[in-house]
Amino acid sequence: MGREVPQQQQQQQVALAVEQLLAVNPYNPDILPDLENYVNEQVSSQTYSLDANLCLLRLYQFEPDRMSTQIVARILVKALMAMPSPDFSLCLFLIPERVQMEEQFKTLIVLSHYLETGRFSQFWDEASKNRHIVEAVPGFEQAIQDYAVHVLSLTYQRVPRSVLAEAINIEGLALDKFLEHHVANSGWILEKGQGRGQLIALPRNEFNHPELKKNTDDGIPLEHVARIFPILG
């Protein structure tokens, strides 16, 4: 426990230092190494800063010879882990097309498409063929599983066990433990289906129970718009 506090303090200090760099002069190429180191820090500490990563991608546009494709790939994997936020698209917008045509980036774009369209079986199959890309970033699998659960919760009132298993790529005893955790912590209820095996009743929300939807204006969240303007500028 004593180690965790200094580690958290160190992470906070690193994040604060980067915030200060971005505030003073985000277009100064001298901060490129600091931002690249910060991407690696995000990977090792399983933290995330979209603003810092977007700033780095913008600097790469001005300094193409200094671009690290390894760093760019890590930024995109972290952006995938942030779904359903549109971070991947925001980052991809700043990456030159010639770079996007490299094999690892084509793979990440395909993975993004599978996630956006809810084709989880194809996603996990493609990811398993490219473990060297996604396993370089700790926490990737869990983040995608969380996103899959999010999508299912918007779609189903009751989800068959087999559908859940395919979406999160877990089976057998590991799936039993996963279910136990969510029954205890997320309000899930296990039911016996008629001829279809186990069903999982998911918590009610305005999407799987439209009658709960409030009369509010649908639109793009303000924080997403705020991030787009600096990119366009």
C-alpha positions in Angstrom: 0.0 0.0 0.0 2.9 2.3 0.8 4.3 1.9 -2.7 1.0 2.9 -4.4 0.8 6.4 -2.9 4.2 7.5 -4.1 3.5 6.0 -7.5 0.2 7.8 -7.8 2.0 11.0 -6.7 4.6 10.5 -9.3 2.0 9.9 -12.0 0.2 13.1 -10.9 3.4 15.1 -11.1 4.2 13.8 -14.6 0.6 14.7 -15.7 0.9 18.1 -14.2 4.2 18.8 -15.9 2.8 17.8 -19.3 -0.3 20.0 -18.7 2.0 23.0 -18.0 4.0 22.3 -21.2 0.7 22.2 -23.2 -0.5 25.4 -21.6 2.7 27.4 -22.2 3.3 26.5 -25.9 1.6 23.5 -27.4 3.1 24.1 -30.8 6.7 24.1 -29.6 8.5 21.1 -31.3 10.9 21.1 -28.3 8.3 19.4 -26.2 8.0 16.4 -28.6 10.2 14.1 -26.5 8.3 15.0 -23.4 5.0 14.1 -25.1 6.4 10.9 -26.5 7.6 9.9 -23.0 4.2 10.7 -21.7 2.6 8.3 -24.1 4.8 5.5 -22.8 4.0 6.6 -19.3 0.2 6.3 -20.1 0.8 2.8 -21.3 2.8 1.7 -18.3 0.6 3.4 -15.7 -2.7 2.6 -17.5 -3.6 6.3 -17.5 -4.8 8.3 -20.5 -4.7 11.9 -21.8 -6.4 12.5 -25.1 -5.4 16.2 -25.1 -1.7 15.4 -24.8 -1.9 12.7 -27.5 -3.7 15.0 -29.9 -1.1 17.7 -29.3 1.7 15.2 -30.1 0.0 14.1 -33.3 -0.4 17.8 -34.4 3.4 18.4 -33.7 4.1 15.3 -35.9 2.3 17.1 -38.7 4.8 19.9 -38.5 7.8 17.6 -37.9 7.0 14.5 -40.0 10.7 13.3 -40.0 10.5 13.0 -36.2 7.3 10.8 -36.2 7.5 7.6 -34.2 5.1 5.0 -35.7 5.4 3.0 -32.5 4.2 6.0 -30.5 1.4 6.7 -33.0 0.3 3.0 -32.8 0.2 3.2 -29.0 -1.9 6.4 -29.1 -4.4 4.7 -31.4 -4.7 1.6 -29.2 -5.3 3.8 -26.2 -7.9 5.7 -28.2 -9.6 2.4 -29.0 -9.7 1.6 -25.3 -11.6 4.8 -24.7 -14.6 3.8 -26.8 -17.5 4.7 -27.0 -15.8 8.2 -27.0 -14.8 9.2 -30.6 -11.1 9.5 -29.7 -9.9 7.1 -32.4 -11.5 9.2 -35.1 -10.1 12.4 -33.7 -6.6 10.9 -33.6 -6.9 9.3 -37.0 -7.8 12.7 -38.5 -4.3 14.0 -37.6 -2.4 11.0 -39.0 -1.2 11.3 -42.7 -2.8 8.9 -45.1 0.6 7.5 -46.1 1.1 6.4 -42.5 -2.4 5.0 -42.2 -1.6 2.7 -45.1 1.1 0.9 -43.1 -0.1 -2.6 -42.1 -0.4 -2.0 -38.3 -2.5 1.1 -38.8 -4.7 -0.7 -41.4 -5.3 -3.4 -38.8 -6.2 -0.8 -36.1 -8.7 0.9 -38.4 -10.3 -2.5 -39.1 -10.5 -3.2 -35.4 -12.1 0.2 -34.9 -14.7 -0.5 -37.6 -15.6 -3.8 -36.0 -16.1 -2.2 -32.6 -18.1 0.7 -34.0 -20.5 -1.8 -35.7 -20.7 -4.2 -32.8 -19.1 -7.0 -34.6 -17.3 -8.4 -31.6 -16.6 -11.9 -32.9 -14.7 -10.5 -35.9 -12.9 -8.0 -33.6 -11.6 -10.7 -31.3 -10.6 -12.9 -34.2 -8.7 -10.0 -35.8 -7.1 -9.0 -32.5 -5.9 -12.5 -31.9 -4.0 -12.4 -35.2 -2.3 -9.1 -34.2 -1.4 -9.7 -30.5 1.9 -7.9 -31.0 0.0 -4.6 -31.6 -2.7 -4.7 -28.9 -0.9 -6.6 -26.2 1.8 -3.9 -26.1 -0.7 -1.8 -24.2 -1.8 -3.3 -20.8 -5.5 -3.3 -20.0 -6.6 -3.4 -23.6 -8.7 -6.6 -23.3 -10.5 -5.4 -20.2 -11.2 -2.0 -21.8 -12.8 -3.6 -24.9 -14.8 -6.0 -22.7 -16.1 -3.0 -20.8 -17.1 -1.4 -24.1 -18.8 -4.6 -25.3 -20.8 -4.8 -22.0 -21.8 -1.1 -22.6 -23.1 -1.9 -26.1 -25.0 -4.9 -24.9 -26.6 -2.9 -22.1 -27.9 -0.4 -24.7 -29.3 -3.2 -26.8 -30.7 -5.9 -24.5 -33.0 -6.1 -21.5 -32.0 -9.7 -21.2 -28.9 -11.0 -23.0 -28.3 -14.8 -23.7 -25.1 -16.1 -22.0 -23.8 -17.2 -25.4 -24.1 -13.7 -26.9 -22.3 -12.2 -23.9 -19.6 -14.9 -24.1 -19.0 -14.0 -27.8 -19.0 -10.2 -27.2 -16.4 -10.3 -24.4 -14.4 -13.4 -25.7 -14.7 -15.3 -22.4 -16.1 -18.8 -21.8 -16.3 -21.5 -19.1 -15.2 -20.8 -15.6 -13.7 -17.4 -16.5 -17.2 -16.4 -17.7 -18.8 -17.7 -14.5 -16.4 -15.5 -12.5 -17.1 -12.5 -14.7 -20.9 -13.0 -14.2 -20.4 -13.4 -10.4 -18.6 -10.1 -10.3 -21.3 -8.2 -12.2 -24.1 -9.8 -10.2 -22.4 -8.5 -7.1 -21.3 -5.1 -8.4 -23.4 -4.1 -11.4 -27.0 -5.2 -10.6 -27.0 -8.1 -13.1 -29.5 -10.9 -12.5 -29.1 -14.5 -13.7 -32.2 -16.2 -15.1 -32.9 -19.5 -16.6 -34.0 -19.1 -20.2 -36.5 -21.4 -22.0 -34.5 -23.7 -24.2 -31.8 -21.0 -24.8 -29.7 -21.6 -21.7 -28.9 -18.9 -19.2 -30.1 -15.3 -19.6 -28.6 -12.2 -17.9 -31.1 -9.5 -17.0 -29.3 -6.1 -17.4 -30.1 -3.0 -15.4 -32.8 -0.8 -16.9 -31.7 2.3 -18.8 -33.3 4.7 -21.3 -32.0 2.7 -24.2 -33.1 -0.8 -23.4 -36.2 0.7 -21.8 -37.2 3.6 -24.1 -40.0 4.6 -21.7 -37.3 5.9 -19.3 -35.9 8.3 -21.9 -36.1 11.9 -20.8 -37.2 14.7 -23.2 -33.8 16.2 -23.8 -32.2 17.5 -27.0 -30.0 15.0 -28.6 -26.7 16.4 -29.7 -22.9 16.1 -29.6 -21.6 16.5 -26.1 -19.9 19.9 -25.6 -16.6 18.4 -24.6 -16.3 16.6 -27.9 -16.9 19.8 -29.8 -14.4 21.6 -27.7 -11.7 19.0 -28.8 -12.6 19.2 -32.5 -12.1 23.0 -32.8 -8.3 23.0 -32.0 -7.8 20.2 -34.5 -9.6 22.1 -37.2 -7.6 25.3 -36.3 
